[in-house]
Structure formats: C-alpha cells, structure tokens
Amino acid sequence: SFDNGHYIPRQHNATRFHELNCHSQCGRCNAFEGGRMDMHAIYIDELYGEGTAGKLRALSRTTKRLGHYELIGIGYHYEIKAKQLAKEKGIKL
C-alpha cells in the first residue's frame, strides 16, 4: 500500500499541505522508517531542483496558523484537482 508521505512532518503547518512536501510513499517507509527523510530529500531535489528540500526545511521553521476558512479552501482546492485528475485518467469518483 502507499501513503501520502510528508518530507517535513505534518505538525509543521507551514509545509503540511505544501505540494512539494507531499509524495506517494510506501506504507512501510512512511510508518515504520520515519518517512526515510534522507531519501525523500534527495528525491525532492532531483524532482524540483537542487536546494528545494532545504527551502522546505526553512519554511517549516516559520509560524503559520491555519484558520477554518483556509482549511476549507485547501479542501476545495484538492477536491477540484482530484476531479480534474479523475477526468484525465477516466476514473469515476
């Protein structure tokens, strides 16, 4: 099975829903191996460019309070993206 693996742990609100921080990850690595942060950092830098993992680490140290309406907006944003992806792949939701 696969999980949504976070490079920076979810308790850091500034990066919790950041698309560069979340990737498909095998359940074992995510749950039992601490997310394999070392390998995840390499993957992020290869995928998005050198230094991206470092930028995410820096962003995670900032304070961000997610309000009720912001969380609703994030949910709506991903609902639209899921529908678009399902349509592209011919998947019925």
HTML snippet that shows the backbone in 3Dmol.js (N, CA, C, O; Angstrom):
<script src="https://3Dmol.org/build/3Dmol-min.js"></script>
<div id="view" style="width:600px;height:400px;position:relative"></div>
<script>
const pdb = `
ATOM      1  N   SER A   1       0.841  -1.191   0.000  1.00  0.00           N
ATOM      2  CA  SER A   1       0.000   0.000   0.000  1.00  0.00           C
ATOM      3  C   SER A   1       0.880   1.247   0.000  1.00  0.00           C
ATOM      4  O   SER A   1       2.051   1.206   0.378  1.00  0.00           O
ATOM      5  N   PHE A   2       0.294   2.336  -0.427  1.00  0.00           N
ATOM      6  CA  PHE A   2       1.022   3.592  -0.478  1.00  0.00           C
ATOM      7  C   PHE A   2       0.342   4.634   0.399  1.00  0.00           C
ATOM      8  O   PHE A   2      -0.882   4.665   0.525  1.00  0.00           O
ATOM      9  N   ASP A   3       1.159   5.478   0.995  1.00  0.00           N
ATOM     10  CA  ASP A   3       0.701   6.562   1.859  1.00  0.00           C
ATOM     11  C   ASP A   3       1.065   7.895   1.233  1.00  0.00           C
ATOM     12  O   ASP A   3       1.847   7.966   0.285  1.00  0.00           O
ATOM     13  N   ASN A   4       0.478   8.953   1.788  1.00  0.00           N
ATOM     14  CA  ASN A   4       0.930  10.301   1.459  1.00  0.00           C
ATOM     15  C   ASN A   4       2.081  10.596   2.417  1.00  0.00           C
ATOM     16  O   ASN A   4       1.859  10.926   3.582  1.00  0.00           O
ATOM     17  N   GLY A   5       3.301  10.476   1.924  1.00  0.00           N
ATOM     18  CA  GLY A   5       4.477  10.710   2.751  1.00  0.00           C
ATOM     19  C   GLY A   5       4.838  12.184   2.780  1.00  0.00           C
ATOM     20  O   GLY A   5       4.930  12.834   1.738  1.00  0.00           O
ATOM     21  N   HIS A   6       5.040  12.696   3.963  1.00  0.00           N
ATOM     22  CA  HIS A   6       5.461  14.089   4.151  1.00  0.00           C
ATOM     23  C   HIS A   6       6.966  14.109   4.413  1.00  0.00           C
ATOM     24  O   HIS A   6       7.452  13.407   5.300  1.00  0.00           O
ATOM     25  N   TYR A   7       7.700  14.907   3.648  1.00  0.00           N
ATOM     26  CA  TYR A   7       9.130  15.079   3.920  1.00  0.00           C
ATOM     27  C   TYR A   7       9.292  15.778   5.268  1.00  0.00           C
ATOM     28  O   TYR A   7       9.977  15.277   6.159  1.00  0.00           O
ATOM     29  N   ILE A   8       8.658  16.931   5.406  1.00  0.00           N
ATOM     30  CA  ILE A   8       8.628  17.631   6.693  1.00  0.00           C
ATOM     31  C   ILE A   8       7.388  17.115   7.421  1.00  0.00           C
ATOM     32  O   ILE A   8       6.300  17.129   6.845  1.00  0.00           O
ATOM     33  N   PRO A   9       7.517  16.660   8.667  1.00  0.00           N
ATOM     34  CA  PRO A   9       6.374  16.089   9.386  1.00  0.00           C
ATOM     35  C   PRO A   9       5.158  17.018   9.427  1.00  0.00           C
ATOM     36  O   PRO A   9       5.283  18.241   9.363  1.00  0.00           O
ATOM     37  N   ARG A  10       3.990  16.403   9.535  1.00  0.00           N
ATOM     38  CA  ARG A  10       2.717  17.130   9.457  1.00  0.00           C
ATOM     39  C   ARG A  10       2.511  18.169  10.545  1.00  0.00           C
ATOM     40  O   ARG A  10       1.712  19.084  10.351  1.00  0.00           O
ATOM     41  N   GLN A  11       3.178  18.075  11.655  1.00  0.00           N
ATOM     42  CA  GLN A  11       2.939  19.051  12.728  1.00  0.00           C
ATOM     43  C   GLN A  11       3.409  20.456  12.357  1.00  0.00           C
ATOM     44  O   GLN A  11       3.069  21.419  13.044  1.00  0.00           O
ATOM     45  N   HIS A  12       4.180  20.584  11.292  1.00  0.00           N
ATOM     46  CA  HIS A  12       4.633  21.898  10.820  1.00  0.00           C
ATOM     47  C   HIS A  12       3.606  22.440   9.833  1.00  0.00           C
ATOM     48  O   HIS A  12       3.597  22.054   8.664  1.00  0.00           O
ATOM     49  N   ASN A  13       2.737  23.339  10.308  1.00  0.00           N
ATOM     50  CA  ASN A  13       1.622  23.831   9.496  1.00  0.00           C
ATOM     51  C   ASN A  13       2.050  24.525   8.210  1.00  0.00           C
ATOM     52  O   ASN A  13       1.329  24.463   7.215  1.00  0.00           O
ATOM     53  N   ALA A  14       3.197  25.181   8.206  1.00  0.00           N
ATOM     54  CA  ALA A  14       3.629  25.933   7.023  1.00  0.00           C
ATOM     55  C   ALA A  14       3.901  25.016   5.831  1.00  0.00           C
ATOM     56  O   ALA A  14       3.828  25.457   4.684  1.00  0.00           O
ATOM     57  N   THR A  15       4.212  23.746   6.089  1.00  0.00           N
ATOM     58  CA  THR A  15       4.513  22.819   4.997  1.00  0.00           C
ATOM     59  C   THR A  15       3.561  21.622   4.947  1.00  0.00           C
ATOM     60  O   THR A  15       3.698  20.765   4.075  1.00  0.00           O
ATOM     61  N   ARG A  16       2.618  21.554   5.854  1.00  0.00           N
ATOM     62  CA  ARG A  16       1.740  20.369   5.946  1.00  0.00           C
ATOM     63  C   ARG A  16       1.024  20.070   4.632  1.00  0.00           C
ATOM     64  O   ARG A  16       0.957  18.910   4.225  1.00  0.00           O
ATOM     65  N   PHE A  17       0.491  21.083   3.963  1.00  0.00           N
ATOM     66  CA  PHE A  17      -0.248  20.877   2.724  1.00  0.00           C
ATOM     67  C   PHE A  17       0.526  21.362   1.500  1.00  0.00           C
ATOM     68  O   PHE A  17      -0.037  21.461   0.409  1.00  0.00           O
ATOM     69  N   HIS A  18       1.799  21.661   1.674  1.00  0.00           N
ATOM     70  CA  HIS A  18       2.627  22.142   0.563  1.00  0.00           C
ATOM     71  C   HIS A  18       2.845  21.001  -0.421  1.00  0.00           C
ATOM     72  O   HIS A  18       3.293  19.918  -0.041  1.00  0.00           O
ATOM     73  N   GLU A  19       2.525  21.250  -1.692  1.00  0.00           N
ATOM     74  CA  GLU A  19       2.580  20.172  -2.685  1.00  0.00           C
ATOM     75  C   GLU A  19       3.982  19.621  -2.909  1.00  0.00           C
ATOM     76  O   GLU A  19       4.121  18.470  -3.324  1.00  0.00           O
ATOM     77  N   LEU A  20       5.011  20.395  -2.653  1.00  0.00           N
ATOM     78  CA  LEU A  20       6.372  19.886  -2.828  1.00  0.00           C
ATOM     79  C   LEU A  20       6.804  19.019  -1.643  1.00  0.00           C
ATOM     80  O   LEU A  20       7.824  18.334  -1.710  1.00  0.00           O
ATOM     81  N   ASN A  21       6.028  19.052  -0.565  1.00  0.00           N
ATOM     82  CA  ASN A  21       6.353  18.302   0.643  1.00  0.00           C
ATOM     83  C   ASN A  21       5.656  16.939   0.700  1.00  0.00           C
ATOM     84  O   ASN A  21       6.038  16.091   1.506  1.00  0.00           O
ATOM     85  N   CYS A  22       4.653  16.717  -0.133  1.00  0.00           N
ATOM     86  CA  CYS A  22       3.832  15.509  -0.058  1.00  0.00           C
ATOM     87  C   CYS A  22       4.011  14.648  -1.300  1.00  0.00           C
ATOM     88  O   CYS A  22       3.857  15.120  -2.426  1.00  0.00           O
ATOM     89  N   HIS A  23       4.338  13.380  -1.080  1.00  0.00           N
ATOM     90  CA  HIS A  23       4.557  12.458  -2.194  1.00  0.00           C
ATOM     91  C   HIS A  23       4.074  11.065  -1.819  1.00  0.00           C
ATOM     92  O   HIS A  23       3.992  10.715  -0.641  1.00  0.00           O
ATOM     93  N   SER A  24       3.759  10.283  -2.832  1.00  0.00           N
ATOM     94  CA  SER A  24       3.383   8.894  -2.608  1.00  0.00           C
ATOM     95  C   SER A  24       4.591   8.154  -2.028  1.00  0.00           C
ATOM     96  O   SER A  24       5.709   8.275  -2.529  1.00  0.00           O
ATOM     97  N   GLN A  25       4.345   7.392  -0.972  1.00  0.00           N
ATOM     98  CA  GLN A  25       5.433   6.690  -0.305  1.00  0.00           C
ATOM     99  C   GLN A  25       4.907   5.350   0.194  1.00  0.00           C
ATOM    100  O   GLN A  25       3.766   5.257   0.647  1.00  0.00           O
ATOM    101  N   CYS A  26       5.729   4.321   0.115  1.00  0.00           N
ATOM    102  CA  CYS A  26       5.265   3.013   0.576  1.00  0.00           C
ATOM    103  C   CYS A  26       4.954   3.090   2.077  1.00  0.00           C
ATOM    104  O   CYS A  26       5.617   3.791   2.842  1.00  0.00           O
ATOM    105  N   GLY A  27       3.924   2.342   2.459  1.00  0.00           N
ATOM    106  CA  GLY A  27       3.459   2.374   3.842  1.00  0.00           C
ATOM    107  C   GLY A  27       4.527   2.012   4.852  1.00  0.00           C
ATOM    108  O   GLY A  27       4.582   2.595   5.934  1.00  0.00           O
ATOM    109  N   ARG A  28       5.370   1.061   4.515  1.00  0.00           N
ATOM    110  CA  ARG A  28       6.429   0.632   5.433  1.00  0.00           C
ATOM    111  C   ARG A  28       7.420   1.763   5.688  1.00  0.00           C
ATOM    112  O   ARG A  28       7.754   2.056   6.836  1.00  0.00           O
ATOM    113  N   CYS A  29       7.892   2.399   4.611  1.00  0.00           N
ATOM    114  CA  CYS A  29       8.857   3.504   4.769  1.00  0.00           C
ATOM    115  C   CYS A  29       8.235   4.648   5.557  1.00  0.00           C
ATOM    116  O   CYS A  29       8.883   5.243   6.418  1.00  0.00           O
ATOM    117  N   ASN A  30       6.971   4.954   5.255  1.00  0.00           N
ATOM    118  CA  ASN A  30       6.316   6.092   5.893  1.00  0.00           C
ATOM    119  C   ASN A  30       6.035   5.825   7.368  1.00  0.00           C
ATOM    120  O   ASN A  30       6.296   6.680   8.215  1.00  0.00           O
ATOM    121  N   ALA A  31       5.503   4.643   7.679  1.00  0.00           N
ATOM    122  CA  ALA A  31       5.060   4.365   9.041  1.00  0.00           C
ATOM    123  C   ALA A  31       6.152   3.819   9.950  1.00  0.00           C
ATOM    124  O   ALA A  31       6.196   4.151  11.135  1.00  0.00           O
ATOM    125  N   PHE A  32       7.032   2.987   9.407  1.00  0.00           N
ATOM    126  CA  PHE A  32       7.971   2.288  10.265  1.00  0.00           C
ATOM    127  C   PHE A  32       9.416   2.750  10.130  1.00  0.00           C
ATOM    128  O   PHE A  32      10.261   2.395  10.952  1.00  0.00           O
ATOM    129  N   GLU A  33       9.703   3.536   9.104  1.00  0.00           N
ATOM    130  CA  GLU A  33      11.075   4.005   8.902  1.00  0.00           C
ATOM    131  C   GLU A  33      11.173   5.529   8.950  1.00  0.00           C
ATOM    132  O   GLU A  33      12.092   6.125   8.388  1.00  0.00           O
ATOM    133  N   GLY A  34      10.211   6.146   9.630  1.00  0.00           N
ATOM    134  CA  GLY A  34      10.258   7.588   9.840  1.00  0.00           C
ATOM    135  C   GLY A  34      10.174   8.417   8.575  1.00  0.00           C
ATOM    136  O   GLY A  34      10.604   9.570   8.562  1.00  0.00           O
ATOM    137  N   GLY A  35       9.628   7.851   7.516  1.00  0.00           N
ATOM    138  CA  GLY A  35       9.486   8.587   6.274  1.00  0.00           C
ATOM    139  C   GLY A  35      10.730   8.633   5.417  1.00  0.00           C
ATOM    140  O   GLY A  35      10.724   9.228   4.339  1.00  0.00           O
ATOM    141  N   ARG A  36      11.819   8.001   5.894  1.00  0.00           N
ATOM    142  CA  ARG A  36      13.093   7.994   5.143  1.00  0.00           C
ATOM    143  C   ARG A  36      13.446   9.394   4.651  1.00  0.00           C
ATOM    144  O   ARG A  36      13.633   9.621   3.455  1.00  0.00           O
ATOM    145  N   MET A  37      13.532  10.327   5.597  1.00  0.00           N
ATOM    146  CA  MET A  37      13.748  11.733   5.258  1.00  0.00           C
ATOM    147  C   MET A  37      14.988  11.955   4.389  1.00  0.00           C
ATOM    148  O   MET A  37      14.990  12.832   3.525  1.00  0.00           O
ATOM    149  N   ASP A  38      16.024  11.177   4.610  1.00  0.00           N
ATOM    150  CA  ASP A  38      17.239  11.332   3.817  1.00  0.00           C
ATOM    151  C   ASP A  38      16.979  11.055   2.347  1.00  0.00           C
ATOM    152  O   ASP A  38      17.402  11.821   1.482  1.00  0.00           O
ATOM    153  N   MET A  39      16.282   9.961   2.063  1.00  0.00           N
ATOM    154  CA  MET A  39      15.963   9.604   0.685  1.00  0.00           C
ATOM    155  C   MET A  39      14.902  10.536   0.105  1.00  0.00           C
ATOM    156  O   MET A  39      14.927  10.860  -1.082  1.00  0.00           O
ATOM    157  N   HIS A  40      13.981  10.957   0.948  1.00  0.00           N
ATOM    158  CA  HIS A  40      12.933  11.864   0.500  1.00  0.00           C
ATOM    159  C   HIS A  40      13.541  13.201   0.073  1.00  0.00           C
ATOM    160  O   HIS A  40      13.110  13.782  -0.923  1.00  0.00           O
ATOM    161  N   ALA A  41      14.525  13.691   0.805  1.00  0.00           N
ATOM    162  CA  ALA A  41      15.195  14.950   0.459  1.00  0.00           C
ATOM    163  C   ALA A  41      15.886  14.838  -0.897  1.00  0.00           C
ATOM    164  O   ALA A  41      15.803  15.757  -1.712  1.00  0.00           O
ATOM    165  N   ILE A  42      16.552  13.740  -1.139  1.00  0.00           N
ATOM    166  CA  ILE A  42      17.228  13.531  -2.433  1.00  0.00           C
ATOM    167  C   ILE A  42      16.196  13.517  -3.556  1.00  0.00           C
ATOM    168  O   ILE A  42      16.398  14.138  -4.599  1.00  0.00           O
ATOM    169  N   TYR A  43      15.093  12.807  -3.340  1.00  0.00           N
ATOM    170  CA  TYR A  43      14.028  12.723  -4.340  1.00  0.00           C
ATOM    171  C   TYR A  43      13.468  14.117  -4.656  1.00  0.00           C
ATOM    172  O   TYR A  43      13.283  14.465  -5.823  1.00  0.00           O
ATOM    173  N   ILE A  44      13.202  14.900  -3.624  1.00  0.00           N
ATOM    174  CA  ILE A  44      12.647  16.246  -3.811  1.00  0.00           C
ATOM    175  C   ILE A  44      13.607  17.117  -4.607  1.00  0.00           C
ATOM    176  O   ILE A  44      13.182  17.823  -5.522  1.00  0.00           O
ATOM    177  N   ASP A  45      14.888  17.082  -4.278  1.00  0.00           N
ATOM    178  CA  ASP A  45      15.874  17.886  -5.006  1.00  0.00           C
ATOM    179  C   ASP A  45      16.014  17.432  -6.455  1.00  0.00           C
ATOM    180  O   ASP A  45      16.195  18.260  -7.347  1.00  0.00           O
ATOM    181  N   GLU A  46      15.933  16.125  -6.696  1.00  0.00           N
ATOM    182  CA  GLU A  46      16.005  15.629  -8.075  1.00  0.00           C
ATOM    183  C   GLU A  46      14.769  16.032  -8.871  1.00  0.00           C
ATOM    184  O   GLU A  46      14.865  16.352 -10.056  1.00  0.00           O
ATOM    185  N   LEU A  47      13.625  16.015  -8.226  1.00  0.00           N
ATOM    186  CA  LEU A  47      12.363  16.294  -8.899  1.00  0.00           C
ATOM    187  C   LEU A  47      12.143  17.787  -9.152  1.00  0.00           C
ATOM    188  O   LEU A  47      11.690  18.173 -10.229  1.00  0.00           O
ATOM    189  N   TYR A  48      12.463  18.628  -8.162  1.00  0.00           N
ATOM    190  CA  TYR A  48      12.125  20.053  -8.239  1.00  0.00           C
ATOM    191  C   TYR A  48      13.333  20.984  -8.339  1.00  0.00           C
ATOM    192  O   TYR A  48      13.176  22.192  -8.515  1.00  0.00           O
ATOM    193  N   GLY A  49      14.517  20.431  -8.230  1.00  0.00           N
ATOM    194  CA  GLY A  49      15.715  21.253  -8.328  1.00  0.00           C
ATOM    195  C   GLY A  49      16.503  21.287  -7.030  1.00  0.00           C
ATOM    196  O   GLY A  49      15.949  21.247  -5.931  1.00  0.00           O
ATOM    197  N   GLU A  50      17.811  21.361  -7.198  1.00  0.00           N
ATOM    198  CA  GLU A  50      18.743  21.396  -6.063  1.00  0.00           C
ATOM    199  C   GLU A  50      18.363  22.500  -5.077  1.00  0.00           C
ATOM    200  O   GLU A  50      18.134  23.644  -5.469  1.00  0.00           O
ATOM    201  N   GLY A  51      18.300  22.145  -3.805  1.00  0.00           N
ATOM    202  CA  GLY A  51      18.015  23.118  -2.756  1.00  0.00           C
ATOM    203  C   GLY A  51      16.556  23.197  -2.348  1.00  0.00           C
ATOM    204  O   GLY A  51      16.222  23.894  -1.390  1.00  0.00           O
ATOM    205  N   THR A  52      15.674  22.490  -3.061  1.00  0.00           N
ATOM    206  CA  THR A  52      14.248  22.557  -2.734  1.00  0.00           C
ATOM    207  C   THR A  52      13.971  21.980  -1.349  1.00  0.00           C
ATOM    208  O   THR A  52      13.177  22.544  -0.596  1.00  0.00           O
ATOM    209  N   ALA A  53      14.610  20.874  -1.005  1.00  0.00           N
ATOM    210  CA  ALA A  53      14.405  20.269   0.320  1.00  0.00           C
ATOM    211  C   ALA A  53      14.845  21.246   1.415  1.00  0.00           C
ATOM    212  O   ALA A  53      14.190  21.357   2.452  1.00  0.00           O
ATOM    213  N   GLY A  54      15.939  21.941   1.184  1.00  0.00           N
ATOM    214  CA  GLY A  54      16.405  22.940   2.154  1.00  0.00           C
ATOM    215  C   GLY A  54      15.426  24.086   2.310  1.00  0.00           C
ATOM    216  O   GLY A  54      15.220  24.582   3.418  1.00  0.00           O
ATOM    217  N   LYS A  55      14.822  24.510   1.213  1.00  0.00           N
ATOM    218  CA  LYS A  55      13.815  25.580   1.274  1.00  0.00           C
ATOM    219  C   LYS A  55      12.593  25.122   2.063  1.00  0.00           C
ATOM    220  O   LYS A  55      12.011  25.898   2.821  1.00  0.00           O
ATOM    221  N   LEU A  56      12.207  23.866   1.883  1.00  0.00           N
ATOM    222  CA  LEU A  56      11.086  23.342   2.661  1.00  0.00           C
ATOM    223  C   LEU A  56      11.422  23.286   4.147  1.00  0.00           C
ATOM    224  O   LEU A  56      10.582  23.599   4.991  1.00  0.00           O
ATOM    225  N   ARG A  57      12.659  22.884   4.466  1.00  0.00           N
ATOM    226  CA  ARG A  57      13.077  22.865   5.880  1.00  0.00           C
ATOM    227  C   ARG A  57      13.008  24.268   6.472  1.00  0.00           C
ATOM    228  O   ARG A  57      12.535  24.447   7.594  1.00  0.00           O
ATOM    229  N   ALA A  58      13.477  25.264   5.722  1.00  0.00           N
ATOM    230  CA  ALA A  58      13.441  26.651   6.209  1.00  0.00           C
ATOM    231  C   ALA A  58      11.994  27.111   6.389  1.00  0.00           C
ATOM    232  O   ALA A  58      11.667  27.741   7.394  1.00  0.00           O
ATOM    233  N   LEU A  59      11.138  26.804   5.436  1.00  0.00           N
ATOM    234  CA  LEU A  59       9.730  27.190   5.522  1.00  0.00           C
ATOM    235  C   LEU A  59       9.058  26.530   6.720  1.00  0.00           C
ATOM    236  O   LEU A  59       8.194  27.133   7.356  1.00  0.00           O
ATOM    237  N   SER A  60       9.446  25.303   7.031  1.00  0.00           N
ATOM    238  CA  SER A  60       8.823  24.584   8.150  1.00  0.00           C
ATOM    239  C   SER A  60       9.110  25.257   9.494  1.00  0.00           C
ATOM    240  O   SER A  60       8.389  25.032  10.466  1.00  0.00           O
ATOM    241  N   ARG A  61      10.143  26.068   9.550  1.00  0.00           N
ATOM    242  CA  ARG A  61      10.504  26.748  10.806  1.00  0.00           C
ATOM    243  C   ARG A  61       9.717  28.044  11.013  1.00  0.00           C
ATOM    244  O   ARG A  61       9.854  28.699  12.045  1.00  0.00           O
ATOM    245  N   THR A  62       8.897  28.408  10.032  1.00  0.00           N
ATOM    246  CA  THR A  62       8.080  29.609  10.166  1.00  0.00           C
ATOM    247  C   THR A  62       6.763  29.231  10.841  1.00  0.00           C
ATOM    248  O   THR A  62       6.383  28.061  10.885  1.00  0.00           O
ATOM    249  N   THR A  63       6.086  30.234  11.357  1.00  0.00           N
ATOM    250  CA  THR A  63       4.818  30.009  12.035  1.00  0.00           C
ATOM    251  C   THR A  63       3.678  30.303  11.077  1.00  0.00           C
ATOM    252  O   THR A  63       3.644  31.348  10.427  1.00  0.00           O
ATOM    253  N   LYS A  64       2.752  29.367  11.000  1.00  0.00           N
ATOM    254  CA  LYS A  64       1.571  29.563  10.169  1.00  0.00           C
ATOM    255  C   LYS A  64       0.392  28.928  10.882  1.00  0.00           C
ATOM    256  O   LYS A  64       0.386  27.733  11.178  1.00  0.00           O
ATOM    257  N   ARG A  65      -0.601  29.755  11.149  1.00  0.00           N
ATOM    258  CA  ARG A  65      -1.815  29.258  11.784  1.00  0.00           C
ATOM    259  C   ARG A  65      -2.859  29.089  10.691  1.00  0.00           C
ATOM    260  O   ARG A  65      -3.186  30.040   9.981  1.00  0.00           O
ATOM    261  N   LEU A  66      -3.379  27.876  10.560  1.00  0.00           N
ATOM    262  CA  LEU A  66      -4.387  27.594   9.547  1.00  0.00           C
ATOM    263  C   LEU A  66      -5.771  27.808  10.146  1.00  0.00           C
ATOM    264  O   LEU A  66      -6.181  27.094  11.061  1.00  0.00           O
ATOM    265  N   GLY A  67      -6.478  28.793   9.622  1.00  0.00           N
ATOM    266  CA  GLY A  67      -7.820  29.084  10.105  1.00  0.00           C
ATOM    267  C   GLY A  67      -8.861  28.198   9.450  1.00  0.00           C
ATOM    268  O   GLY A  67      -8.574  27.471   8.499  1.00  0.00           O
ATOM    269  N   HIS A  68     -10.059  28.270   9.967  1.00  0.00           N
ATOM    270  CA  HIS A  68     -11.170  27.451   9.491  1.00  0.00           C
ATOM    271  C   HIS A  68     -11.400  27.626   7.996  1.00  0.00           C
ATOM    272  O   HIS A  68     -11.491  26.641   7.263  1.00  0.00           O
ATOM    273  N   TYR A  69     -11.494  28.861   7.543  1.00  0.00           N
ATOM    274  CA  TYR A  69     -11.786  29.115   6.130  1.00  0.00           C
ATOM    275  C   TYR A  69     -10.619  28.735   5.222  1.00  0.00           C
ATOM    276  O   TYR A  69     -10.826  28.321   4.082  1.00  0.00           O
ATOM    277  N   GLU A  70      -9.414  28.874   5.721  1.00  0.00           N
ATOM    278  CA  GLU A  70      -8.255  28.458   4.935  1.00  0.00           C
ATOM    279  C   GLU A  70      -8.257  26.936   4.741  1.00  0.00           C
ATOM    280  O   GLU A  70      -7.955  26.453   3.649  1.00  0.00           O
ATOM    281  N   LEU A  71      -8.590  26.191   5.779  1.00  0.00           N
ATOM    282  CA  LEU A  71      -8.672  24.732   5.667  1.00  0.00           C
ATOM    283  C   LEU A  71      -9.787  24.312   4.711  1.00  0.00           C
ATOM    284  O   LEU A  71      -9.621  23.362   3.945  1.00  0.00           O
ATOM    285  N   ILE A  72     -10.910  25.006   4.750  1.00  0.00           N
ATOM    286  CA  ILE A  72     -11.994  24.720   3.806  1.00  0.00           C
ATOM    287  C   ILE A  72     -11.514  24.989   2.384  1.00  0.00           C
ATOM    288  O   ILE A  72     -11.795  24.208   1.476  1.00  0.00           O
ATOM    289  N   GLY A  73     -10.790  26.091   2.186  1.00  0.00           N
ATOM    290  CA  GLY A  73     -10.255  26.423   0.870  1.00  0.00           C
ATOM    291  C   GLY A  73      -9.270  25.380   0.363  1.00  0.00           C
ATOM    292  O   GLY A  73      -9.286  25.036  -0.819  1.00  0.00           O
ATOM    293  N   ILE A  74      -8.420  24.878   1.237  1.00  0.00           N
ATOM    294  CA  ILE A  74      -7.462  23.827   0.859  1.00  0.00           C
ATOM    295  C   ILE A  74      -8.223  22.575   0.439  1.00  0.00           C
ATOM    296  O   ILE A  74      -7.889  21.956  -0.571  1.00  0.00           O
ATOM    297  N   GLY A  75      -9.238  22.202   1.202  1.00  0.00           N
ATOM    298  CA  GLY A  75     -10.049  21.033   0.855  1.00  0.00           C
ATOM    299  C   GLY A  75     -10.728  21.201  -0.494  1.00  0.00           C
ATOM    300  O   GLY A  75     -10.751  20.271  -1.300  1.00  0.00           O
ATOM    301  N   TYR A  76     -11.276  22.368  -0.743  1.00  0.00           N
ATOM    302  CA  TYR A  76     -11.939  22.645  -2.015  1.00  0.00           C
ATOM    303  C   TYR A  76     -10.936  22.584  -3.169  1.00  0.00           C
ATOM    304  O   TYR A  76     -11.232  22.015  -4.220  1.00  0.00           O
ATOM    305  N   HIS A  77      -9.763  23.164  -2.974  1.00  0.00           N
ATOM    306  CA  HIS A  77      -8.709  23.153  -3.991  1.00  0.00           C
ATOM    307  C   HIS A  77      -8.368  21.719  -4.408  1.00  0.00           C
ATOM    308  O   HIS A  77      -8.263  21.427  -5.599  1.00  0.00           O
ATOM    309  N   TYR A  78      -8.197  20.832  -3.435  1.00  0.00           N
ATOM    310  CA  TYR A  78      -7.828  19.453  -3.747  1.00  0.00           C
ATOM    311  C   TYR A  78      -9.007  18.634  -4.262  1.00  0.00           C
ATOM    312  O   TYR A  78      -8.811  17.659  -4.989  1.00  0.00           O
ATOM    313  N   GLU A  79     -10.211  19.011  -3.900  1.00  0.00           N
ATOM    314  CA  GLU A  79     -11.391  18.354  -4.475  1.00  0.00           C
ATOM    315  C   GLU A  79     -11.453  18.625  -5.977  1.00  0.00           C
ATOM    316  O   GLU A  79     -11.725  17.717  -6.763  1.00  0.00           O
ATOM    317  N   ILE A  80     -11.205  19.860  -6.370  1.00  0.00           N
ATOM    318  CA  ILE A  80     -11.191  20.221  -7.792  1.00  0.00           C
ATOM    319  C   ILE A  80     -10.065  19.494  -8.514  1.00  0.00           C
ATOM    320  O   ILE A  80     -10.273  18.953  -9.600  1.00  0.00           O
ATOM    321  N   LYS A  81      -8.869  19.477  -7.918  1.00  0.00           N
ATOM    322  CA  LYS A  81      -7.735  18.781  -8.540  1.00  0.00           C
ATOM    323  C   LYS A  81      -8.005  17.286  -8.696  1.00  0.00           C
ATOM    324  O   LYS A  81      -7.638  16.696  -9.712  1.00  0.00           O
ATOM    325  N   ALA A  82      -8.639  16.672  -7.704  1.00  0.00           N
ATOM    326  CA  ALA A  82      -8.962  15.239  -7.777  1.00  0.00           C
ATOM    327  C   ALA A  82      -9.943  14.973  -8.909  1.00  0.00           C
ATOM    328  O   ALA A  82      -9.800  13.989  -9.635  1.00  0.00           O
ATOM    329  N   LYS A  83     -10.934  15.838  -9.065  1.00  0.00           N
ATOM    330  CA  LYS A  83     -11.908  15.661 -10.145  1.00  0.00           C
ATOM    331  C   LYS A  83     -11.246  15.827 -11.510  1.00  0.00           C
ATOM    332  O   LYS A  83     -11.538  15.073 -12.438  1.00  0.00           O
ATOM    333  N   GLN A  84     -10.356  16.810 -11.635  1.00  0.00           N
ATOM    334  CA  GLN A  84      -9.647  17.006 -12.901  1.00  0.00           C
ATOM    335  C   GLN A  84      -8.783  15.789 -13.243  1.00  0.00           C
ATOM    336  O   GLN A  84      -8.772  15.325 -14.383  1.00  0.00           O
ATOM    337  N   LEU A  85      -8.069  15.286 -12.252  1.00  0.00           N
ATOM    338  CA  LEU A  85      -7.206  14.122 -12.470  1.00  0.00           C
ATOM    339  C   LEU A  85      -8.032  12.883 -12.822  1.00  0.00           C
ATOM    340  O   LEU A  85      -7.659  12.112 -13.706  1.00  0.00           O
ATOM    341  N   ALA A  86      -9.141  12.701 -12.131  1.00  0.00           N
ATOM    342  CA  ALA A  86     -10.019  11.558 -12.426  1.00  0.00           C
ATOM    343  C   ALA A  86     -10.545  11.641 -13.854  1.00  0.00           C
ATOM    344  O   ALA A  86     -10.609  10.637 -14.563  1.00  0.00           O
ATOM    345  N   LYS A  87     -10.916  12.843 -14.263  1.00  0.00           N
ATOM    346  CA  LYS A  87     -11.404  13.021 -15.639  1.00  0.00           C
ATOM    347  C   LYS A  87     -10.317  12.690 -16.654  1.00  0.00           C
ATOM    348  O   LYS A  87     -10.577  12.006 -17.643  1.00  0.00           O
ATOM    349  N   GLU A  88      -9.085  13.179 -16.410  1.00  0.00           N
ATOM    350  CA  GLU A  88      -7.956  12.903 -17.301  1.00  0.00           C
ATOM    351  C   GLU A  88      -7.662  11.400 -17.408  1.00  0.00           C
ATOM    352  O   GLU A  88      -7.326  10.897 -18.480  1.00  0.00           O
ATOM    353  N   LYS A  89      -7.792  10.698 -16.283  1.00  0.00           N
ATOM    354  CA  LYS A  89      -7.460   9.262 -16.239  1.00  0.00           C
ATOM    355  C   LYS A  89      -8.660   8.369 -16.536  1.00  0.00           C
ATOM    356  O   LYS A  89      -8.525   7.147 -16.610  1.00  0.00           O
ATOM    357  N   GLY A  90      -9.837   8.978 -16.706  1.00  0.00           N
ATOM    358  CA  GLY A  90     -11.025   8.181 -16.980  1.00  0.00           C
ATOM    359  C   GLY A  90     -11.502   7.392 -15.774  1.00  0.00           C
ATOM    360  O   GLY A  90     -12.040   6.293 -15.914  1.00  0.00           O
ATOM    361  N   ILE A  91     -11.306   7.950 -14.600  1.00  0.00           N
ATOM    362  CA  ILE A  91     -11.692   7.298 -13.351  1.00  0.00           C
ATOM    363  C   ILE A  91     -12.969   7.947 -12.839  1.00  0.00           C
ATOM    364  O   ILE A  91     -13.087   9.173 -12.834  1.00  0.00           O
ATOM    365  N   LYS A  92     -13.923   7.133 -12.409  1.00  0.00           N
ATOM    366  CA  LYS A  92     -15.164   7.666 -11.861  1.00  0.00           C
ATOM    367  C   LYS A  92     -15.030   7.842 -10.353  1.00  0.00           C
ATOM    368  O   LYS A  92     -14.670   6.905  -9.640  1.00  0.00           O
ATOM    369  N   LEU A  93     -15.320   9.034  -9.880  1.00  0.00           N
ATOM    370  CA  LEU A  93     -15.261   9.297  -8.433  1.00  0.00           C
ATOM    371  C   LEU A  93     -16.619   9.113  -7.797  1.00  0.00           C
ATOM    372  O   LEU A  93     -16.764   9.291  -6.587  1.00  0.00           O
TER     373      LEU A  93
END
`;
const viewer = $3Dmol.createViewer("view");
viewer.addModel(pdb, "pdb");
viewer.setStyle({}, {cartoon: {color: "spectrum"}});
viewer.zoomTo();
viewer.render();
</script>
